[in-house]
Amino acid sequence: MGFGEFRTVAMAICAGLALQGLALQPSKASDLSSAFPSAGLEEALRHENAMVSAISLSRVAVLTSPRPEGRPKGSEVRYSGRWLRSLAKPSGGKQWACLAEAIYFEARGEPVAGQFAVAEVILNRVDSPKFPNSICGVVRQGTGRKHACQFSYNCDGKLEYIANGTAYDQVKRVARVSMDRKTRPLTKGATYYHATFVSPSWARRFQHVATIGVHKFYKPVRRVAEK
């Protein structure tokens, strides 16, 4: 951004706002003279107007728009909705759609880091020989048996539908980034999680590795082989 361009736009905006402010106040003969003591006010505004007119509308839009967050290098991720919105519109196939759906129903009300954490668990399961070897397989595991599936929204007997388009757009971005990145640092290999307001008995058999948002995350306890 050129300083000269920025100064020109800023001065013109400030001058316009100042004049508008005077127009909203009770009329006084001394308003203009007290606010702008320079006798050359009219000439100055005419000069600024000519300079602003010389700048294209597209350039003005660039100068006055907030600067987007840059994309981190490598697999680094910024856990913010603003950063996610700065990325290109995501796309993918069936596996991506399954991951986005699971994040939506399991964690759409969570902070961005919590949504990434749920995605990590699903992807960690895909990599584990103890679970199905595809995202859709992991997400659908146990479906058909009420309250016996791995992700409760699939077997709670309720009809699930995606009603919040804004939240769905965000989790689709979370899913895309999660599938593309090379590391999963939030959950340290966790393959299980539960809400913080419950205490399931199975959790005692696993190692607690993180608490993010309203979820606690666990991974299997590594047992030392007996000699």
Phi, psi and chi 1 to 4 in degrees:
 res  aa     phi    psi   chi1   chi2   chi3   chi4
   1 MET       -  125.6  176.8 -172.3  -63.4      -
   2 GLY   -75.4  135.4      -      -      -      -
   3 PHE   -63.8  -37.6  177.3   75.7      -      -
   4 GLY   -62.3  -41.9      -      -      -      -
   5 GLU   -64.6  -44.8  -71.3  179.3  -55.8      -
   6 PHE   -62.0  -43.1  177.5   80.2      -      -
   7 ARG   -61.9  -41.8  176.0 -178.7  175.4  -80.8
   8 THR   -61.6  -48.9  -62.4      -      -      -
   9 VAL   -64.0  -44.1  174.2      -      -      -
  10 ALA   -63.6  -44.0      -      -      -      -
  11 MET   -65.6  -39.4  -70.9 -175.8   67.2      -
  12 ALA   -65.1  -41.4      -      -      -      -
  13 ILE   -64.9  -45.7  -68.7  173.8      -      -
  14 CYS   -62.4  -42.0  -70.6      -      -      -
  15 ALA   -63.6  -41.7      -      -      -      -
  16 GLY   -64.3  -42.0      -      -      -      -
  17 LEU   -65.6  -37.9  -69.6  176.0      -      -
  18 ALA   -63.1  -43.6      -      -      -      -
  19 LEU   -65.5  -38.9  -71.0  175.2      -      -
  20 GLN   -63.2  -38.6  -70.2  177.3   25.1      -
  21 GLY   -63.9  -39.4      -      -      -      -
  22 LEU   -64.5  -35.9  -71.4  173.1      -      -
  23 ALA   -67.2  -24.3      -      -      -      -
  24 LEU   -85.8  -12.6  -66.3  174.0      -      -
  25 GLN   -91.2  161.8  -59.9  -60.7  -39.6      -
  26 PRO   -57.3  138.5  -25.0   34.0      -      -
  27 SER   -66.6  129.0  177.6      -      -      -
  28 LYS  -134.6  142.0  -64.8 -179.8 -178.5  178.8
  29 ALA   -65.4  -26.8      -      -      -      -
  30 SER   -94.9    4.4   59.7      -      -      -
  31 ASP   -55.1  -57.3  -81.6  -14.7      -      -
  32 LEU   -64.3  -42.2  -74.6  176.0      -      -
  33 SER   -67.4  -34.8   60.3      -      -      -
  34 SER   -77.0  -36.6   60.4      -      -      -
  35 ALA   -75.9  -36.9      -      -      -      -
  36 PHE  -128.7   87.4  -60.0  101.0      -      -
  37 PRO   -66.8  -19.5   21.5  -32.7      -      -
  38 SER   -69.5  133.4  172.4      -      -      -
  39 ALA   -72.4  -14.8      -      -      -      -
  40 GLY   -97.3   27.0      -      -      -      -
  41 LEU   -58.1  -48.7  171.7   62.1      -      -
  42 GLU   -61.0  -42.6 -175.7  175.0  -10.8      -
  43 GLU   -66.2  -38.5  178.3   61.4   27.6      -
  44 ALA   -64.3  -43.5      -      -      -      -
  45 LEU   -65.6  -38.0  -71.1  178.3      -      -
  46 ARG   -63.3  -39.1 -173.7  160.2   42.9 -114.4
  47 HIS   -66.3  -45.5  176.2   65.9      -      -
  48 GLU   -63.6  -39.5  -66.0  -70.5   -5.6      -
  49 ASN   -62.4  -39.6 -176.9   60.0      -      -
  50 ALA   -65.2  -38.8      -      -      -      -
  51 MET   -68.8  -41.1  -65.9 -179.3   69.4      -
  52 VAL   -65.2  -39.5  171.3      -      -      -
  53 SER   -63.1  -24.6  -61.3      -      -      -
  54 ALA   -77.5  -14.4      -      -      -      -
  55 ILE   -91.6  132.1  -56.7  175.0      -      -
  56 SER   -66.2  153.8   67.6      -      -      -
  57 LEU   -62.0  -35.7  -68.5  177.6      -      -
  58 SER   -65.0  -37.3   59.1      -      -      -
  59 ARG   -69.4  -39.0 -176.3   59.2  177.5  160.5
  60 VAL   -61.1  -40.5  171.4      -      -      -
  61 ALA   -61.7  -41.0      -      -      -      -
  62 VAL   -65.2  -42.8  170.2      -      -      -
  63 LEU   -67.7  -31.7  -67.4  172.4      -      -
  64 THR   -99.9   -2.4   56.6      -      -      -
  65 SER   -86.4  147.0  -62.9      -      -      -
  66 PRO   -63.7  144.1    3.0   -3.3      -      -
  67 ARG   -74.9  124.4 -178.3  176.0  -63.0  175.7
  68 PRO   -70.0  153.6   26.1  -33.9      -      -
  69 GLU   -71.7  135.2  -66.3 -171.5   58.6      -
  70 GLY   -72.8  152.5      -      -      -      -
  71 ARG   -77.1  127.1 -177.9  159.3 -168.8  162.2
  72 PRO   -60.7  157.3  -20.9   32.3      -      -
  73 LYS   -77.5  152.7  -63.4  179.4  180.0  178.7
  74 GLY    60.5 -133.0      -      -      -      -
  75 SER  -100.0   10.6   59.5      -      -      -
  76 GLU   -65.5  139.0 -178.2 -174.1   -6.1      -
  77 VAL  -127.3  139.5  166.8      -      -      -
  78 ARG   -99.6  122.2  -69.6  177.7 -179.3  164.8
  79 TYR   -85.4   70.5  -59.8  107.0      -      -
  80 SER  -144.1  146.3   76.2      -      -      -
  81 GLY   -64.5  -34.4      -      -      -      -
  82 ARG   -62.7  -43.7 -179.0 -177.7  177.0 -172.6
  83 TRP   -63.2  -43.0  178.8   76.2      -      -
  84 LEU   -60.0  -42.1  -73.9  169.7      -      -
  85 ARG   -68.4  -20.4  -69.4 -170.8  -64.7  -87.0
  86 SER   -77.9  -11.9   75.0      -      -      -
  87 LEU   -82.2  162.4  -55.1 -179.7      -      -
  88 ALA   -64.1  152.9      -      -      -      -
  89 LYS   -57.3  126.1 -175.6  176.6 -179.3  179.7
  90 PRO   -77.6  158.7   31.7  -37.0      -      -
  91 SER  -152.8  165.1   62.5      -      -      -
  92 GLY   174.2 -175.2      -      -      -      -
  93 GLY  -100.7 -151.5      -      -      -      -
  94 LYS   -63.0  -42.5 -179.9  180.0  178.3 -179.0
  95 GLN   -65.1  -40.4  -57.9  -56.7  -43.2      -
  96 TRP   -62.3  -42.4  167.6   68.4      -      -
  97 ALA   -63.4  -38.8      -      -      -      -
  98 CYS   -65.0  -41.1  -76.9      -      -      -
  99 LEU   -66.8  -44.2 -177.2   56.9      -      -
 100 ALA   -61.1  -41.8      -      -      -      -
 101 GLU   -60.8  -45.7  172.6 -164.0  -67.6      -
 102 ALA   -63.9  -42.9      -      -      -      -
 103 ILE   -62.9  -40.2  -59.3  169.0      -      -
 104 TYR   -59.9  -50.8  178.7   85.5      -      -
 105 PHE   -78.8  -25.0  -72.7  116.5      -      -
 106 GLU   -92.5  -27.1  -68.8  -73.1  -53.6      -
 107 ALA  -149.8   22.9      -      -      -      -
 108 ARG   -64.2  -23.8   66.0 -179.8  177.7  -84.9
 109 GLY   -91.1    1.9      -      -      -      -
 110 GLU   -84.2  160.7  -74.3  -72.6  -84.0      -
 111 PRO   -59.8  162.4  -20.2   30.9      -      -
 112 VAL   -56.0  -41.1  172.7      -      -      -
 113 ALA   -61.4  -36.5      -      -      -      -
 114 GLY   -66.6  -34.8      -      -      -      -
 115 GLN   -68.7  -40.4  -64.8  175.2   -2.7      -
 116 PHE   -64.5  -36.2  -88.9   98.7      -      -
 117 ALA   -64.0  -41.9      -      -      -      -
 118 VAL   -63.3  -41.3  167.6      -      -      -
 119 ALA   -60.8  -40.3      -      -      -      -
 120 GLU   -61.2  -43.1  -75.7 -170.5   15.4      -
 121 VAL   -59.7  -45.0  166.8      -      -      -
 122 ILE   -62.2  -44.5  -65.3  170.6      -      -
 123 LEU   -70.0  -33.7  -65.7  171.2      -      -
 124 ASN   -63.4  -37.3  -72.9  -20.4      -      -
 125 ARG   -66.4  -38.7  -73.6 -169.9  173.4 -164.6
 126 VAL   -58.8  -37.5  173.3      -      -      -
 127 ASP   -78.5  -15.3  -68.3  -16.0      -      -
 128 SER   -87.5  137.8  170.3      -      -      -
 129 PRO   -69.0   -9.6   24.3  -33.5      -      -
 130 LYS   -85.9   -4.7  -63.5 -178.6  179.3 -179.4
 131 PHE  -131.5  166.4  -63.4   92.1      -      -
 132 PRO   -55.2  153.5  -27.1   36.2      -      -
 133 ASN   -96.5   23.0   60.7    2.2      -      -
 134 SER  -140.4  156.7   70.8      -      -      -
 135 ILE   -62.1  -47.3  -65.7  173.8      -      -
 136 CYS   -63.2  -36.7  -69.3      -      -      -
 137 GLY   -63.3  -42.5      -      -      -      -
 138 VAL   -64.7  -47.5  166.3      -      -      -
 139 VAL   -64.6  -36.5  171.2      -      -      -
 140 ARG   -91.4   -1.3  -58.1  -81.3 -174.2  -98.8
 141 GLN   -56.7  125.2 -172.1  176.8   12.1      -
 142 GLY    86.1   -1.9      -      -      -      -
 143 THR   -60.2  137.7  -59.7      -      -      -
 144 GLY   112.9  -20.6      -      -      -      -
 145 ARG  -111.2  116.8  -64.7  174.3  -64.2  157.1
 146 LYS   -59.2  128.9 -169.5  171.1 -176.8  180.0
 147 HIS    59.7   23.2  -57.1  -54.1      -      -
 148 ALA  -121.0    2.4      -      -      -      -
 149 CYS   -87.6  168.2   56.0      -      -      -
 150 GLN   -75.4  -32.5  -65.6  -65.8  -53.0      -
 151 PHE  -118.9  112.5  -65.2   90.0      -      -
 152 SER   -57.0  -29.7   58.9      -      -      -
 153 TYR   -63.5  -20.0   77.8   89.6      -      -
 154 ASN   -81.9  -14.1  -84.5  -42.3      -      -
 155 CYS  -145.6   32.3   59.7      -      -      -
 156 ASP   -94.0    5.1   58.2    5.3      -      -
 157 GLY    80.8    2.6      -      -      -      -
 158 LYS  -103.6  148.0  -60.0  177.3 -177.9  178.0
 159 LEU   -80.7  118.1  179.1   63.6      -      -
 160 GLU   -97.9  135.0  -55.9  -70.3   -6.4      -
 161 TYR  -145.0  151.1   62.3   95.2      -      -
 162 ILE   -87.6  108.4  -64.4  171.1      -      -
 163 ALA  -105.6  -20.6      -      -      -      -
 164 ASN  -103.7   97.5 -171.5  -33.1      -      -
 165 GLY   -64.1  -36.4      -      -      -      -
 166 THR   -66.2  -45.1  -60.1      -      -      -
 167 ALA   -64.7  -37.5      -      -      -      -
 168 TYR   -67.4  -38.3 -172.6   49.6      -      -
 169 ASP   -61.0  -39.9  177.2   73.7      -      -
 170 GLN   -67.7  -45.9  176.7  164.2  -62.9      -
 171 VAL   -67.9  -27.0  -60.3      -      -      -
 172 LYS   -64.8  -37.2  -74.0 -169.2  -66.4 -175.2
 173 ARG   -68.9  -41.0  -65.7  168.6 -173.5  -90.7
 174 VAL   -60.0  -43.7  171.4      -      -      -
 175 ALA   -62.0  -43.7      -      -      -      -
 176 ARG   -63.6  -46.7 -178.0   72.4  -88.0  163.0
 177 VAL   -64.9  -41.3  173.0      -      -      -
 178 SER   -61.9  -39.4  -61.8      -      -      -
 179 MET   -73.0  -29.4  -67.6  175.0   68.6      -
 180 ASP   -86.2  -27.6  -68.5  -16.3      -      -
 181 ARG   -76.5  161.3   70.1 -171.2  -55.6 -161.7
 182 LYS   -97.6  -16.0  -62.4  178.0 -179.1  179.1
 183 THR  -124.6  160.3   59.9      -      -      -
 184 ARG  -135.7   77.4  -59.7  170.5 -160.7  148.9
 185 PRO   -80.6  -17.0   31.1  -36.7      -      -
 186 LEU   -71.7  -40.2  -69.3  173.8      -      -
 187 THR  -108.9   -0.8   56.1      -      -      -
 188 LYS    53.3   42.6  -56.2  176.2  179.1   64.6
 189 GLY    86.2   13.2      -      -      -      -
 190 ALA   -64.2  141.8      -      -      -      -
 191 THR  -122.6    4.9   49.3      -      -      -
 192 TYR  -141.7  155.3  -63.8   89.0      -      -
 193 TYR  -157.6  160.7   64.8   85.6      -      -
 194 HIS  -150.0  162.6   67.1   75.3      -      -
 195 ALA   -67.7  148.4      -      -      -      -
 196 THR   -68.3  -17.6   55.2      -      -      -
 197 PHE   -90.8    7.7   50.4   81.4      -      -
 198 VAL  -127.4  161.6  -62.3      -      -      -
 199 SER  -133.7   76.5  -60.5      -      -      -
 200 PRO   -67.5  144.7   24.9  -34.2      -      -
 201 SER   -65.3  -29.8   58.1      -      -      -
 202 TRP   -64.8  -23.8   58.9 -101.0      -      -
 203 ALA   -62.6  -25.9      -      -      -      -
 204 ARG   -67.7  -17.8  -67.1 -168.0  -68.3  -90.3
 205 ARG   -87.6   -2.3  -55.3 -164.3  -54.5  -89.5
 206 PHE  -124.3  165.9  -62.4   92.4      -      -
 207 GLN   -93.3  123.0  179.0 -175.7  -11.1      -
 208 HIS   -74.2  125.4  174.0 -121.8      -      -
 209 VAL  -116.6  -19.0  -66.2      -      -      -
 210 ALA  -167.7  152.3      -      -      -      -
 211 THR  -126.3  118.2  -61.7      -      -      -
 212 ILE  -131.8  120.9  -56.9  172.6      -      -
 213 GLY    64.0 -128.7      -      -      -      -
 214 VAL  -103.4   23.3  -61.9      -      -      -
 215 HIS  -125.2  142.9  -72.1  120.8      -      -
 216 LYS  -106.4  139.1  -70.2 -174.6  175.1 -177.7
 217 PHE  -116.7  142.3  -64.1   84.3      -      -
 218 TYR  -135.3  151.2  -60.1   81.5      -      -
 219 LYS  -129.5  159.3   68.7  178.3 -178.6  179.9
 220 PRO   -60.2  145.5  -23.4   34.3      -      -
 221 VAL   -75.7  126.9  176.6      -      -      -
 222 ARG   -79.5  119.5 -179.6  176.8  -63.8  178.7
 223 ARG   -95.5  136.1  -59.4 -172.5 -176.6  -78.9
 224 VAL   -80.0  127.6  179.0      -      -      -
 225 ALA   -65.1  137.1      -      -      -      -
 226 GLU   -73.9  141.5  -63.6 -179.0    2.0      -
 227 LYS   -81.0      -  -64.9 -177.0  178.6  179.2
